[in-house]
Amino acid sequence: MYTLRPYQADSVKAVIHYFRKHSTPAVIVLPTGAGKSLVIAELARLAKGRVLVMAHVKELVEQNHAKYEGYDLKGSVFSAGLGRKETDQQVVFASVQSVVRNLDAFKNQFSLLVIDECHRVPDDKNSSYQKVITHLRELNPGIKVLGLTATPYRLGMGWIYQYHTRGQVRTEEPRFFRDCIFELPIRYLLDENFLTPARMMDAPVLSYDFSQLKPANTGRYKEAEMDMVIDKAKRATPQIVEQIIQYAKDRHGVMIFAATVRHAQEIHGLLPEGQTAIVIGDTPTPERDAIIQAFKNREIKYLVNVSVLTTGFDAPHVDLIAILRPTESVSLYQQIVGRGLRLSEGKSECLVLDYAGNSYDLYQPEVGDPKPDSTSEIITIPCPACGFNNNFWGKLDSNGFLLEHFGRRCQGYFEDEDTGEREHCGYRFRAKYCGECGADNDIAARICHECDATLVDPDKKLKEALNLKDALIFECTEMDLSVFKSNDGKSQLKVTYSGEPYQGEGNALVHEFWSLTTKKQKQNFKDQFVRPHLADKHRPFEEASPTRVVANQHRFRLPQFVIARKSGRFWKLRDKIFDDELK
């Protein structure tokens, strides 16, 4: 009999509470090493009707079944890989491939379907998972579906659920799993010593410079581009491997994450013969199983892989992780490091060597957007409309003052208690402003949601301006605010934009002037200057005199491009384009 840890008991309560009210599929997020099998066993034990626990690999089916039987209960196993096809008990542990091939064996109603590693459930109706779910729903339309995962954010797809229990919208797109009803941060497990502490070391000798690479549409880096970076640093790999061997002297198990297949093969060739194995996507399943078993049995010390052992793999003795590839998201970084954080006898820490400049923090929450650049960090931005605390990428100066954040829209939502309907907070931190009515639209919008006016695409603006003979286009590198005294002695705000022109040489300079005397002038300034330029939009900007605006210069961001037209002898500002508009 097992005793649940406090958070495991809390996650079970959250599931029971949710399914008393709702029938929509839900997710609980528990990091690697949190003991998902125990939570599944407890839920299966408490369930009133029949329970089907599904996983995609036989190892997980076996693991979940063993934990359930540890309660002195009897469960069925339905998995061709395990050579068993039983459905007679109240709780059935099965692999999805075996169930989809034998739907006739599942004619009885189930009240609960639990899916382990549920990030593998696609929206595609023809997938194995969806076929099983459709079949079970035909037998019992009220069946509850619960997913468990450590990785709710998937490259190429994004978040696997739509709403988070803390009142947050994760995606505008409907998802099969509607709600995340419980999430445990990895920080808690580390702080409470439920995981082995990690000791991070950044590239002690050499590293690969992947900083210029941009992920493809799938969210992943292109293999050919990563190979080019590795080829450029030809001398680096042997030295890096030599150093890993040095650090591994007193270590029990070493996992090395390579960038590409070619890279993995090169690393494999440099490691001690007889102590090393390699697993790539093409490795046949029997061979892969044998290699993993030999590694778990400590018959081999080094295991090299290319992003195939990030989930569903468990070798608690691993105490050195070497990362020689860029990681596209916080989640992926945590998954990789998580392979070495399980508790194991005689293990006091896991050493993490990063040779690819992944400047992620193990404790960071997943933001769901790629990191804009290496200097960005996660910043909490409260919404001025609804008060929800958003986590966005942003930049701070040396004093900790917010220079800029990259959040587009508030992620908070409201729920009607009577109807259960949800409404997304409409506040936009980054917007495309309509020239006709001034309404703020999503950056990607083509038509204004208020007045239906066509919103001119920034790329189009740039192209059109380049074709004009009397236009000046430059990339803005500096913006200066100052107080200017006009001929009648009144103070105005002077804004100077400067940078390198697209065509021609030298330094381009354009000024704009703002009178801030009347109420109308102040409002005009707020709409046309403050709204697009303000970096920290969650803080209201009320300053309305030239001197006070200049004193707050640090709160305004530069445009990416400035377009000006000839007006007599001078250049008159025509348009400004910000970098987020071009994304």
C-alpha positions in Angstrom: 0.0 0.0 0.0 1.3 3.4 -0.9 1.0 6.8 0.9 0.3 9.6 -1.5 2.5 12.8 -1.3 0.5 15.9 -0.5 0.5 17.2 -4.2 -0.5 13.8 -5.5 -3.5 13.8 -3.1 -4.3 17.4 -4.2 -4.2 16.4 -7.9 -6.7 13.5 -7.2 -9.0 15.9 -5.4 -8.8 18.4 -8.3 -9.9 15.6 -10.7 -12.8 14.5 -8.6 -14.0 18.1 -8.0 -13.8 18.9 -11.8 -15.6 15.8 -13.0 -18.5 16.4 -10.6 -19.2 19.6 -12.5 -18.0 19.0 -16.1 -17.8 16.3 -18.7 -15.2 18.0 -20.9 -11.8 16.3 -21.2 -9.2 17.7 -18.7 -5.5 17.5 -18.2 -3.2 17.4 -15.1 0.4 18.4 -15.5 3.0 16.7 -13.3 6.7 17.0 -14.0 8.9 13.9 -14.7 9.6 12.1 -11.4 6.4 13.4 -9.7 4.8 9.9 -9.6 2.0 9.9 -12.2 1.5 6.2 -11.9 0.5 6.6 -8.2 -2.0 9.3 -9.1 -3.5 7.0 -11.8 -3.7 4.1 -9.4 -5.5 6.2 -6.8 -8.0 7.5 -9.3 -8.6 4.0 -10.6 -9.2 2.8 -7.0 -11.7 5.6 -6.2 -13.6 5.4 -9.5 -17.2 4.1 -9.3 -17.5 2.5 -12.7 -15.0 0.8 -15.1 -11.7 2.5 -15.9 -9.5 2.2 -18.9 -5.9 3.4 -18.5 -4.2 3.9 -21.9 -0.6 4.6 -22.8 1.4 4.5 -26.0 4.2 2.2 -24.9 4.2 -1.2 -23.1 6.6 0.0 -20.4 4.1 2.6 -19.2 1.3 0.1 -19.3 3.4 -2.3 -17.2 4.4 0.5 -14.8 0.9 1.8 -14.2 -0.5 -1.7 -13.7 2.2 -2.6 -11.2 1.5 0.5 -9.1 -2.3 -0.3 -9.1 -1.6 -3.9 -8.0 0.6 -2.5 -5.2 -2.8 -1.5 -3.6 -3.6 -5.2 -3.4 -6.1 -4.8 -6.2 -6.4 -6.8 -9.4 -6.2 -5.1 -12.8 -6.4 -6.4 -16.3 -3.6 -5.8 -18.9 -4.5 -5.5 -22.6 -1.2 -5.2 -24.6 0.1 -7.3 -27.4 3.7 -6.2 -26.5 3.2 -7.7 -23.0 1.5 -10.8 -24.5 -1.7 -10.3 -22.5 -5.3 -9.5 -23.6 -7.5 -9.3 -20.5 -10.6 -7.1 -20.0 -12.4 -8.9 -17.2 -11.4 -6.6 -14.3 -12.9 -3.3 -13.3 -9.7 -1.5 -14.3 -8.0 -2.3 -17.6 -4.4 -1.1 -18.4 -3.9 -1.1 -22.1 -1.7 0.2 -25.0 -3.6 2.3 -27.5 -2.3 0.3 -30.5 -3.8 -2.9 -29.0 -7.1 -1.4 -28.1 -7.7 0.2 -31.6 -7.0 -3.1 -33.3 -9.5 -4.9 -30.9 -12.4 -2.5 -30.4 -14.8 -5.4 -30.2 -13.2 -6.6 -27.0 -14.3 -3.2 -25.4 -18.0 -3.5 -25.6 -18.7 -2.7 -22.0 -19.2 0.8 -20.8 -16.3 2.7 -19.2 -17.0 5.6 -16.9 -13.4 7.0 -16.9 -10.7 7.0 -19.6 -7.2 7.9 -18.3 -4.5 8.7 -21.0 -0.9 8.7 -19.8 1.5 11.0 -21.8 -1.6 12.6 -23.2 0.3 15.2 -25.3 0.3 12.4 -27.9 -3.4 12.7 -28.5 -3.9 14.5 -31.8 -7.0 16.3 -33.0 -7.1 14.0 -36.1 -10.2 11.9 -36.1 -8.5 9.1 -37.9 -5.8 8.7 -35.2 -5.7 5.6 -33.0 -6.5 7.7 -29.9 -9.5 9.4 -31.4 -10.9 6.2 -32.8 -10.8 4.6 -29.3 -12.3 7.7 -27.7 -15.2 7.8 -30.4 -15.9 4.1 -29.7 -16.0 4.6 -25.9 -18.2 7.6 -26.3 -20.7 5.7 -28.4 -21.0 3.2 -25.6 -21.2 5.9 -22.9 -21.7 9.5 -24.0 -21.0 10.7 -20.5 -17.5 9.1 -20.2 -14.9 11.3 -18.4 -11.6 11.7 -20.1 -8.5 12.6 -18.1 -5.0 13.2 -19.6 -1.7 13.2 -17.7 1.5 14.7 -19.0 4.7 16.4 -18.1 4.8 18.3 -21.4 1.6 20.3 -22.1 3.4 22.5 -24.6 4.4 20.8 -27.9 6.5 22.3 -30.6 4.5 22.8 -33.8 1.2 22.5 -32.0 1.5 24.8 -29.0 -0.6 24.1 -25.8 -2.5 20.9 -25.7 -5.3 22.4 -23.7 -7.3 25.7 -24.1 -7.8 27.0 -20.5 -5.9 26.8 -17.3 -7.6 26.5 -13.9 -6.0 29.8 -12.8 -8.2 31.8 -15.2 -5.8 31.8 -18.1 -6.4 31.4 -21.9 -3.6 29.3 -23.4 -4.8 29.3 -27.0 -7.6 30.8 -29.0 -8.0 27.4 -30.9 -10.3 24.9 -29.4 -8.5 21.8 -28.1 -9.5 18.2 -27.4 -8.6 18.8 -23.7 -10.4 21.9 -22.6 -9.0 22.5 -19.1 -5.7 22.1 -17.3 -7.1 21.5 -13.7 -3.9 20.9 -11.8 -0.3 21.8 -12.5 2.8 21.2 -10.3 5.9 23.3 -11.1 9.2 21.5 -11.1 10.4 24.0 -8.5 8.2 22.5 -5.8 9.7 19.0 -6.4 13.2 20.3 -6.3 12.6 22.5 -3.2 10.9 19.6 -1.3 13.7 17.1 -2.3 11.4 14.9 -4.3 13.9 15.3 -7.1 17.7 15.3 -7.2 19.1 18.9 -7.3 20.7 19.9 -10.7 24.0 21.7 -10.9 24.2 23.7 -14.1 27.5 24.5 -15.9 27.6 26.6 -19.0 30.1 25.4 -21.7 33.2 25.2 -19.6 35.5 25.2 -22.7 34.0 25.5 -26.1 30.4 25.7 -27.3 28.4 25.7 -30.5 26.9 29.1 -31.5 23.3 28.3 -32.5 22.1 31.9 -31.7 21.5 32.9 -35.3 19.2 29.9 -36.1 15.5 30.5 -36.5 13.1 27.7 -35.9 11.0 26.4 -38.9 7.2 26.5 -38.9 7.1 23.3 -37.0 8.8 25.1 -34.1 12.0 23.0 -34.6 15.4 23.9 -35.9 16.3 22.6 -39.4 18.8 19.7 -39.2 20.8 21.0 -42.2 21.3 24.4 -40.5 22.4 22.8 -37.2 24.9 20.6 -39.2 26.3 23.8 -40.7 26.9 25.3 -37.3 28.5 22.0 -36.1 30.7 21.8 -39.2 31.9 25.4 -38.6 33.0 24.4 -35.2 34.8 21.2 -36.3 37.4 21.4 -33.7 34.9 21.9 -30.9 33.3 18.5 -30.8 36.4 16.4 -29.9 37.3 18.8 -27.2 33.8 18.9 -25.8 33.6 15.1 -25.8 37.0 14.9 -24.1 35.7 17.2 -21.4 32.5 15.2 -20.9 34.7 12.1 -20.4 36.7 14.0 -17.7 33.5 15.1 -15.9 32.1 11.6 -16.2 34.9 9.9 -14.3 33.0 9.7 -11.0 29.5 9.5 -12.6 27.3 6.5 -12.9 25.2 7.3 -16.1 25.7 9.9 -18.8 23.1 11.0 -21.3 24.2 13.1 -24.2 21.7 15.1 -26.4 23.1 15.7 -29.9 21.7 18.2 -32.4 21.5 15.9 -35.5 22.0 12.3 -36.5 25.4 13.1 -38.1 26.4 14.9 -34.9 25.3 12.0 -32.7 27.4 9.5 -34.8 30.4 11.8 -34.5 30.1 12.0 -30.7 29.5 8.2 -30.5 32.7 7.6 -32.4 34.7 9.8 -29.9 33.4 8.1 -26.7 35.0 5.0 -25.1 34.3 1.9 -27.1 32.3 -0.8 -25.3 30.9 1.8 -22.8 28.7 3.8 -25.3 25.5 3.3 -27.3 23.5 5.5 -29.6 19.7 5.8 -30.1 18.3 7.8 -33.1 14.8 7.9 -34.6 15.6 5.1 -37.0 16.9 2.7 -34.4 14.6 -0.5 -34.6 12.4 -1.0 -31.5 14.0 -4.3 -30.4 17.5 -2.8 -30.6 16.3 0.4 -28.8 14.8 -1.7 -26.0 18.0 -3.7 -25.7 20.2 -0.6 -25.5 18.0 1.1 -23.0 17.9 -2.0 -20.8 21.8 -2.3 -21.0 22.0 1.4 -20.0 19.6 0.9 -17.1 21.6 -2.1 -15.9 24.7 0.1 -16.1 26.4 -2.2 -18.6 27.1 0.9 -20.7 27.9 4.3 -19.3 27.2 6.7 -22.1 24.0 7.0 -24.0 23.9 9.4 -27.1 20.6 10.3 -28.6 18.9 12.8 -30.9 15.7 14.1 -29.2 14.2 10.6 -29.0 14.6 10.1 -25.2 13.1 13.3 -23.9 9.8 11.7 -22.6 8.7 8.3 -21.4 12.3 7.2 -20.6 13.3 6.4 -17.1 16.9 5.7 -15.8 17.1 7.1 -12.2 20.9 6.5 -12.0 21.7 9.2 -14.7 23.8 11.9 -12.9 25.3 13.7 -15.9 23.4 15.3 -18.7 25.3 16.9 -21.6 23.3 19.2 -23.9 25.0 19.7 -27.3 21.9 21.0 -29.2 19.7 24.1 -29.0 16.4 23.7 -27.2 13.5 25.5 -28.8 11.4 25.9 -25.6 11.6 26.0 -21.8 9.5 22.7 -21.8 12.0 20.8 -23.9 14.9 22.1 -21.8 13.1 20.9 -18.6 12.4 17.5 -20.2 16.0 17.0 -21.2 17.3 18.0 -17.8 14.5 16.0 -16.1 16.0 12.8 -17.4 18.7 13.2 -14.7 16.6 14.4 -11.7 15.0 11.2 -10.5 16.1 10.1 -7.0 18.5 7.2 -6.9 20.6 5.6 -4.2 24.1 7.1 -3.9 23.2 10.1 -6.1 23.4 13.5 -4.5 23.1 15.7 -7.6 22.9 15.7 -11.4 25.5 17.7 -13.3 24.2 19.5 -16.4 26.7 20.6 -19.0 25.3 23.0 -21.6 27.4 23.4 -24.8 24.7 25.1 -26.9 24.0 28.3 -25.0 20.5 27.4 -23.9 20.0 30.2 -21.5 16.8 28.8 -19.9 16.2 28.5 -16.2 15.1 25.1 -14.9 12.5 26.9 -12.7 11.0 28.9 -15.5 7.4 28.5 -16.5 6.6 27.8 -20.1 5.6 31.0 -21.9 4.4 29.4 -25.2 6.3 31.7 -27.5 9.8 31.3 -28.7 12.4 33.4 -26.9 12.8 36.6 -28.9 16.6 36.6 -28.2 19.1 35.4 -25.6 18.8 38.6 -23.4 15.0 38.1 -22.9 13.6 36.9 -19.6 10.2 36.0 -18.3 8.4 39.0 -16.8 5.0 39.1 -15.0 2.8 41.8 -16.5 -0.6 42.6 -14.8 -3.4 43.5 -17.2 -4.7 47.0 -16.6 -8.2 45.9 -17.6 -8.8 42.7 -15.6 -5.8 42.5 -13.3 -4.6 39.0 -14.6 -0.9 38.4 -14.1 0.5 37.5 -17.5 3.9 35.8 -18.1 5.6 37.3 -21.1 9.1 37.5 -22.5 10.6 40.9 -21.9 13.7 42.9 -21.2 14.9 44.6 -18.1 17.6 47.3 -17.7 20.4 47.0 -15.2 18.2 48.5 -12.5 15.5 46.0 -13.1 13.2 48.5 -14.9 11.1 47.1 -17.7 12.5 48.2 -21.1 10.1 46.2 -23.2 7.8 43.1 -23.2 6.6 41.1 -26.1 3.1 40.0 -24.9 0.3 40.7 -27.4 -2.9 40.1 -25.6 -4.0 39.6 -22.0 -4.4 35.8 -21.3 -7.1 36.2 -18.6 -10.7 35.1 -19.0 -14.0 35.5 -17.2 -16.5 32.7 -16.5 -20.2 33.2 -16.0 -21.1 31.2 -12.9 -24.6 30.5 -14.0 -24.0 29.5 -17.6 -20.4 28.4 -17.4 -19.7 30.5 -20.6 -16.2 31.9 -20.9 -15.1 35.3 -22.2 -11.5 36.1 -23.1 -10.3 39.5 -21.8 -10.0 41.7 -24.8 -7.1 43.9 -23.7 -4.2 44.1 -26.2 -0.7 45.0 -25.1 0.4 45.0 -28.8 -2.0 46.1 -31.4 -2.4 47.2 -34.9 -4.2 50.6 -34.7 -6.9 51.4 -37.2 -6.2 54.7 -39.0 -9.9 55.2 -39.6 -11.4 54.8 -36.1 -8.4 54.3 -33.8 -9.5 50.9 -32.5 -6.8 48.4 -31.5 -6.8 45.1 -33.4 -4.7 42.0 -33.2 -1.3 42.4 -34.8 -2.2 39.9 -37.5 -5.6 41.4 -38.3 -6.3 42.4 -41.9 -9.7 44.1 -41.2 -10.6 46.4 -38.3 -13.0 44.6 -35.9 -14.7 47.9 -35.1 -15.3 49.7 -38.5 -14.3 47.0 -41.1 -11.7 49.3 -42.6 -8.8 47.4 -44.4 -5.7 47.6 -42.3 -2.6 48.2 -44.4 0.0 45.5 -44.1 3.3 46.9 -42.8 5.3 45.0 -45.4 3.2 46.5 -48.1 3.8 50.0 -46.6 7.5 49.4 -46.8 7.4 48.1 -50.4 5.2 51.0 -51.5 7.5 53.6 -49.9 10.6 52.0 -51.5 9.0 52.7 -54.9 8.6 56.4 -54.2 11.2 58.8 -55.4 10.7 61.3 -52.7 10.6 58.9 -49.7 13.2 58.4 -47.0 13.2 55.0 -45.3 15.5 54.1 -42.5 16.0 51.6 -39.8 15.6 53.6 -36.6 18.6 53.2 -34.2 17.9 56.1 -31.9 14.9 58.1 -30.7 15.4 61.3 -28.6 12.7 63.3 -26.8 13.4 66.9 -25.9 11.5 70.2 -25.0 11.4 72.6 -27.9 10.4 76.3 -27.6 8.4 77.5 -30.5 8.5 81.1 -31.9 5.7 82.2 -29.7 7.6 80.9 -26.6 5.3 77.9 -26.0 6.9 74.6 -25.1 6.5 71.6 -27.4 7.6 68.1 -27.4 10.2 67.3 -30.0 10.8 63.7 -31.1 13.9 63.0 -33.2 14.3 59.7 -35.0 17.7 58.8 -36.5 19.3 55.8 -38.2 20.8 54.4 -41.4 18.8 55.0 -44.6 17.8 52.1 -46.8 19.1 53.9 -49.9 22.0 56.2 -49.9 24.6 56.9 -47.2 25.0 58.9 -44.0 22.7 59.4 -41.1 19.0 60.0 -41.6 17.2 62.4 -39.3 13.5 63.1 -38.9 11.7 65.3 -36.3 8.1 65.4 -35.2 6.6 68.0 -32.9 3.7 67.7 -30.5 1.8 70.6 -28.9 0.4 69.5 -25.6 -1.6 72.6 -24.6 -5.3 71.8 -25.2 -7.3 68.7 -24.2 -7.6 67.6 -27.8 -3.9 67.9 -28.4 -3.2 65.8 -25.4 -5.6 63.1 -26.5 -4.2 63.2 -30.0 -0.7 62.7 -28.5 -1.9 59.8 -26.4 -3.6 58.0 -29.3 -0.9 58.5 -31.9 2.3 58.5 -30.0 1.9 56.9 -26.5 -0.2 53.9 -27.6 2.2 52.5 -30.2 5.4 53.5 -28.4 4.7 52.7 -24.7 6.7 49.6 -23.7 5.1 48.9 -20.4 1.4 49.3 -21.3 0.2 47.7 -18.1 1.2 51.0 -16.3 -1.0 53.9 -17.2 0.7 56.9 -18.8 -0.9 60.2 -17.6 2.0 62.7 -18.1 0.9 65.5 -20.4 3.5 68.2 -20.3 6.6 68.2 -22.6 9.0 68.2 -19.6 7.2 65.3 -17.9 7.1 63.2 -21.1 10.8 63.8 -21.6 11.5 62.6 -18.0 9.7 59.4 -18.9 11.6 58.8 -22.2 12.8 55.4 -21.0 9.2 54.0 -21.2 9.0 54.4 -24.9 10.2 51.9 -27.5 11.8 52.7 -30.8 10.1 52.0 -34.1 11.8 49.5 -36.3 11.4 51.6 -39.5 10.6 55.2 -40.1 9.1 56.4 -43.4 9.3 60.1 -44.3 8.4 62.2 -47.4 10.0 65.3 -48.8 8.2 68.5 -47.7 10.0 71.5 -49.1 13.6 71.4 -47.9 12.7 69.1 -45.0 11.6 65.5 -44.4 8.1 65.1 -42.9 7.4 61.9 -40.9 4.8 59.8 -42.7 4.8 56.4 -41.0 6.4 54.3 -38.3 6.6 50.5 -38.3 7.3 48.5 -35.2 9.1 45.2 -35.1 6.1 43.2 -33.7 4.0 44.4 -36.7 6.3 42.6 -39.1 6.1 39.2 -37.3 
